[in-house]
Amino acid sequence: MIPLSEEAYFPIGKIKPDKDYYGISLFSDDGVDIYYDVHCTLWTGFTEVNGKQAELRKAGVIPTEPYANHWKERSEPFSVVNNVDEFIDWFFKVGGHGFVATPVAKELMSSMLESSPAFTVGAIGCRICGRRAADYVDVELHVHHIRPFVRDGLTVEENLITLCHSCHAGLDPHFRPQLFYLLPKDPERPRFPASSRDYLKTVGLYQKAILRDFGDR
């Protein structure tokens, strides 16, 4: 068997500099149910979920170079989806991380891009002042990129911190590396894969789930 080239796993050359891309990942935890992660979300407001305040966020385009380098460094293969045929291969055969060109995503994945509740904020507090929305009616909680998105900060767990609106607005300068030290030391394991081994496992289970649902069609 001829081994696949590095470009097959990390096709950076397929990323078009004149195109915008959404970063979307397809996974399964059990080989039955599938789920997706959107790697950049933009705040659009608040809603209520089961009596608790929740942020509304919609998908945003991502800076492709830092994400491609990040996934390559973590040994997490990705796909580049520039057209419908490539979408079919990625969605129905491969799964995992995908750079999906905006026209393709808007045509075939519009429901994943729309505003939806990101998380309920009642039990979460500001990492600077400690105030919680459950205890103070004036508190709005924001998800802050410690390294700013405009400076190639990634929307990944290790670069995100919860701040109240007052502490968020008071950041000067906006990039405060000291905030990394305020991240929880032992957070609950996120649903998003924590390591390349977890990543490959959840992608394999996604392929199993897709085959189960669509293999005979």
BELDA-V871603 format. One record per residue. N is the residue number from 1. RES is the residue in three letters. SS is DSSP state (hx for helix, st for strand, lp for the rest). PSI is psi as a letter, one per 20 degrees, with the letter a starting at -180 (none if undefined). Layout:
n={N N}
res={RES RES}
ss={SS SS}
psi={PSI PSI}
//
This chain:
n={1 2 3 4 5 6 7 8 9 10 11 12 13 14 15 16 17 18 19 20 21 22 23 24 25 26 27 28 29 30 31 32 33 34 35 36 37 38 39 40 41 42 43 44 45 46 47 48 49 50 51 52 53 54 55 56 57 58 59 60 61 62 63 64 65 66 67 68 69 70 71 72 73 74 75 76 77 78 79 80 81 82 83 84 85 86 87 88 89 90 91 92 93 94 95 96 97 98 99 100 101 102 103 104 105 106 107 108 109 110 111 112 113 114 115 116 117 118 119 120 121 122 123 124 125 126 127 128 129 130 131 132 133 134 135 136 137 138 139 140 141 142 143 144 145 146 147 148 149 150 151 152 153 154 155 156 157 158 159 160 161 162 163 164 165 166 167 168 169 170 171 172 173 174 175 176 177 178 179 180 181 182 183 184 185 186 187 188 189 190 191 192 193 194 195 196 197 198 199 200 201 202 203 204 205 206 207 208 209 210 211 212 213 214 215 216 217}
res={MET ILE PRO LEU SER GLU GLU ALA TYR PHE PRO ILE GLY LYS ILE LYS PRO ASP LYS ASP TYR TYR GLY ILE SER LEU PHE SER ASP ASP GLY VAL ASP ILE TYR TYR ASP VAL HIS CYS THR LEU TRP THR GLY PHE THR GLU VAL ASN GLY LYS GLN ALA GLU LEU ARG LYS ALA GLY VAL ILE PRO THR GLU PRO TYR ALA ASN HIS TRP LYS GLU ARG SER GLU PRO PHE SER VAL VAL ASN ASN VAL ASP GLU PHE ILE ASP TRP PHE PHE LYS VAL GLY GLY HIS GLY PHE VAL ALA THR PRO VAL ALA LYS GLU LEU MET SER SER MET LEU GLU SER SER PRO ALA PHE THR VAL GLY ALA ILE GLY CYS ARG ILE CYS GLY ARG ARG ALA ALA ASP TYR VAL ASP VAL GLU LEU HIS VAL HIS HIS ILE ARG PRO PHE VAL ARG ASP GLY LEU THR VAL GLU GLU ASN LEU ILE THR LEU CYS HIS SER CYS HIS ALA GLY LEU ASP PRO HIS PHE ARG PRO GLN LEU PHE TYR LEU LEU PRO LYS ASP PRO GLU ARG PRO ARG PHE PRO ALA SER SER ARG ASP TYR LEU LYS THR VAL GLY LEU TYR GLN LYS ALA ILE LEU ARG ASP PHE GLY ASP ARG}
ss={lp lp lp lp lp hx hx hx hx st lp hx hx hx lp lp lp lp lp lp st st st st st st st st lp lp lp lp lp st st st st st lp lp st st st st st st st st st lp lp st st st st st st st st lp st lp lp hx hx hx hx hx hx hx hx hx hx lp lp lp lp st st st st lp lp hx hx hx hx hx hx hx hx hx hx hx lp st st st st st st hx hx hx hx hx hx hx lp hx hx hx hx lp lp st st st st st lp lp lp lp st lp lp lp lp lp lp st lp lp lp lp lp lp lp lp st st st st st lp lp lp hx hx hx lp lp lp lp lp hx hx hx st st st st st hx hx hx hx hx lp lp lp lp lp lp lp hx hx hx hx hx hx lp lp lp lp lp lp lp lp lp lp lp lp lp hx hx hx hx hx hx hx hx hx hx hx hx hx hx hx hx hx hx hx lp lp lp}
psi={p p q q r h h h h m m h i i p p i j q q q q o p q p r q i j j g p q r q p p i p q p p i a q a p o l j q p q q p q r q q q q o g g h g g h g h g h j l n q r q p o i r g g h g g g g h i h f a a q p o o q g h g g h h i k h h i i r p q p g q q j h j q r p i g i i q q h h h p i i p p p q o p o g o q h i k k p q m q g i j q q p q r h g h g h j p o r h o n h h h h i i q p h m q q p q h p p i r h g g g h g h g g h g h g g g h g h j h j none}
//
